[in-house]
Amino acid sequence: MKEISSHITINPEIRFGKPCIKGTRIAVMDILQWLASGMTQEEILHDYPLLTREHILAARAFAANRESIIKILLLKMKLLVDANVSWRLAAKLKSHFEECLHVGYIGLNIPQKTPRYGVTL
């Protein structure tokens, strides 16, 4: 079987980012639920002619490898940390995400916190 990524895609604009079979709006979870409910591969293929046996195998493989796939996706995510997060926490997050930037790193204007009682020092 080809790589899972050749059959499954994750796009935030399709099914709210659920993993789907490429070129369709059929989510991996849909296929897994059909199988869990007792549908056979033949019944699924008959009811959804856009699907192939490889799609069903890819959905099963995705489920079996879900934890490692999610870790890979998280490592590829870009994370922009806002001004309410400390620089120290942003540095820790950077060790887990490939691209993690605090807004201060990229020169965005960060409003200074107003001291107590509204008095500026």
C-alpha positions in Angstrom: 0.0 0.0 0.0 1.2 3.5 -0.7 1.9 6.0 2.0 -1.1 7.0 4.2 -0.5 10.6 3.2 -1.2 9.7 -0.5 -4.8 8.9 0.5 -5.6 11.0 3.5 -5.5 14.8 3.9 -6.2 17.2 6.7 -7.5 20.6 5.6 -9.1 23.0 8.1 -11.6 24.0 5.4 -12.9 20.5 4.8 -15.0 18.8 7.5 -13.4 21.2 10.1 -10.0 19.7 9.7 -10.9 16.1 10.3 -8.7 13.6 8.4 -10.5 12.9 5.1 -9.9 10.7 2.1 -8.2 12.9 -0.5 -10.6 14.3 -3.1 -13.7 13.6 -1.0 -15.5 14.8 2.1 -15.5 11.4 3.6 -13.7 11.4 7.0 -11.5 8.6 8.2 -13.7 8.5 11.3 -16.8 7.8 9.0 -15.1 4.8 7.5 -14.0 3.5 10.9 -17.5 3.9 12.3 -19.1 2.1 9.4 -16.6 -0.8 9.9 -17.3 -0.8 13.7 -21.1 -0.9 13.0 -20.6 -4.1 11.1 -20.6 -2.9 7.5 -18.3 -4.9 5.3 -15.7 -3.4 2.9 -17.9 -4.5 0.0 -20.9 -2.7 1.4 -18.9 0.5 2.0 -17.5 0.4 -1.5 -21.0 -0.2 -3.0 -22.5 2.7 -1.0 -19.6 5.1 -1.6 -18.3 4.5 -5.2 -15.6 7.2 -4.8 -13.8 4.9 -2.2 -11.4 2.1 -3.0 -10.0 -0.7 -1.0 -6.8 1.3 -0.6 -8.8 4.1 1.0 -10.3 1.8 3.6 -6.9 0.3 4.3 -5.4 3.8 4.6 -8.2 4.7 7.1 -7.4 1.6 9.2 -3.7 2.4 9.0 -4.3 6.0 10.0 -6.2 4.8 13.1 -3.5 2.3 14.0 -0.8 4.9 13.7 -2.8 7.8 15.0 -0.6 8.7 17.9 2.6 8.9 15.9 0.9 10.7 13.0 -0.5 13.3 15.4 3.0 13.8 16.9 4.4 14.4 13.4 1.6 16.9 12.6 2.2 18.8 15.9 5.9 19.0 15.2 5.1 20.6 11.8 2.7 23.1 13.3 3.6 26.8 13.5 2.7 28.4 16.8 2.4 32.1 17.5 2.3 32.8 21.2 0.5 36.0 22.2 1.6 38.7 24.6 -0.3 37.1 27.5 2.1 34.1 27.5 5.5 34.6 29.2 8.7 34.5 27.3 9.9 31.6 29.4 6.8 29.5 28.4 7.3 30.5 24.8 10.9 29.2 25.0 9.6 25.8 26.4 7.0 25.6 23.6 9.7 26.2 21.1 11.3 22.9 22.1 8.1 21.1 21.1 7.1 23.0 18.0 9.2 23.5 14.9 8.2 27.1 14.6 7.1 28.9 17.8 7.4 32.6 18.0 6.4 35.0 20.8 4.8 38.2 19.3 7.6 40.1 20.9 10.2 38.2 18.7 8.6 39.5 15.5 8.2 43.1 16.5 4.5 43.3 17.0 3.5 46.2 19.3 2.6 44.8 22.6 0.6 47.2 24.9 2.2 47.7 28.2 0.3 46.4 31.2 -1.4 49.2 33.0 -0.1 49.3 36.6 -2.6 49.1 39.5 -4.9 52.0 39.9 -4.4 53.2 36.4 -1.2 55.2 37.2 1.6 55.0 34.7 5.1 55.1 36.2 
